[in-house]
Amino acid sequence: MSGGRRLLVAAAVGAIALLVGAAGGLLAPTAGPASPSPGASPSTSPETSPNPPTLGVELTRVRGLGVRGPAPAGRVRAAAREVRDLMAELYTEAFVDPAAWQGGRFPGLERFFAGPVRGRVRHDLSRLSLGPGAGVLDEVLPTRARVEVTFLLDGAGRPLSAVARMGFEGRGLAPGLDVRIAHHGRYRLARTERGWRIVAYDVDGRIPSPGEMRRLRARSWPGLEGRDPLFVLVIGSDARPGQAVAGTRADSIHLVAVEPRSGRASILGIPRDSWVTIPGHGAGRINGALVAGGPELLVRTVELLTGIPVDAYVLTGFQGFERMVDAVGGIEVAVPYAMSDPYSRAYFRPGRQRLSGREALRFSRNRHDAPGGDFGRSLNQGRLMVAALAELRRDAREDPVALFRWVLAGVRNLRTDLSMREILELVAAAPSIDPSRVRNRVVSGTGATVDGASVIRLGERARSAFRDLRDGILDGR
């Protein structure tokens, strides 16, 4: 990936939205103040302590997920304390310290967030803090404050990203008013020059406002920043177990485009037998570029064919594909028609069904009873990519740690020129794309024979599709 494009991908880290859990809360008159929990520092009234101490937050669980498997908690405990301290400061200003409220403006709150997401923080301020409740309450007594932290570790075992699951409960007090406050959430964090900062959030809680208790939720999930489309070449190798993924011909070739301004994506399949010019090797079937010069030569071949600059590639073989699908718990696919192919062993009824890694591979390899043969098979491979996007979207909204599982599934089973951080940023941005808006097409051509070999000659319709994709969006048919 070029330097400018890497900056585009890196900018995405602050534009990714994350998830937060549920919280309860109800109006509850009581006779007197409650004792704080062991994990929380008691807060006093503004008259006695205008600057109460930082909220005490209990660190209940620490995990590290690495390329080689789970890491000992001790390896990431120091980083977990840093994240805990950041969350303690955030919740102190947002809920516990009346001196920081300033009538509901909370001017210091943005500093806990990475720069690109701060604009969204201003929009969601009333959901990330007491908001209008600051004008109702005199003080908040914390009764519970706990956080769980899960880290994604890079190849060297260093924390790359974190998900903090924070739970806060307290009692809001004012003359004639004693209410329970609850604010639980999950946040994704990245380490910056200023230490750990929040890059995504999804919050849900109950807090008081003038005259009522309000349940508020905020979720920010923007996609990649920037104006230029991002192009990734997705390559499936014909490599069997024990073979090098770059040592055989390409079995599937798809150019995936993401258009940041609209949050749309397009998938364009290129038939593996397309007769093209391979730089330095003359004319040949496009799938031969992989064995002739690895994924780098296949990228150059696709660039020459389409006129589109490829920013990155991802490559896997049959075994890696199966393992990836199994690592994320399978993929729910809408099988478009009944399949009964003894060659690929694809036996499926039409309709939605969850496929294991082996089943997904069979579905993607079936060409004997797919309409159009290789063209239909390539279209089904695109359908599988759209289904994976929908699966990732569902997983991430249920639990942000799922993002880490998808990243690790890719790192362990893909060959790519993307760094682990770039993979994380792309995976985290993917849920901002609506699967129903993804265009999935295969370029057309006509069958021919060259030196006794069956090939596909791409004509004007294929060239028109390449021109159409250059802005990142497939519009025409």
Secondary structure, DSSP 8 states (H G I E B T S, - for coil): --HHHHHHHHHGGGG-----------B---SS-----TTS-----TTT-SS------EEEEEEEEETTEEE-HHHHHHHHHHHHHHHHHHHIIIII-HHHHGGGT-TTGGGGB-GGGHHHHHHTHHHHS-GGGGGT-SEEEEEEEEEEEEEEE-TTS-EEEEEEEEEEEEEEEETTEEEEEEEEEEEEEEEETTEEEEEEEEEEEEEEETTEEEEEEEEE-----SSS-EEEEEEEE---TTS-TTSS-EEEEEEEEEETTTTEEEEEE--TTBEEEETTTEEEETTHHHHHHHHHHHHHHHHHHH-----EEEEE-HHHHHHHHHHTT-EEEEE-S-EEETTTTEEE-SEEEEE-HHHHHHHHH--SSSTTTHHHHHHHHHHHHHHHHHHHHHHHHH-THHHHHHHHHHHHH-EESS-HHHHHHHHHHGGGS-GGG-EEEE--EEEEEETTEEEEEE-HHHHHHHHHHTTS-----
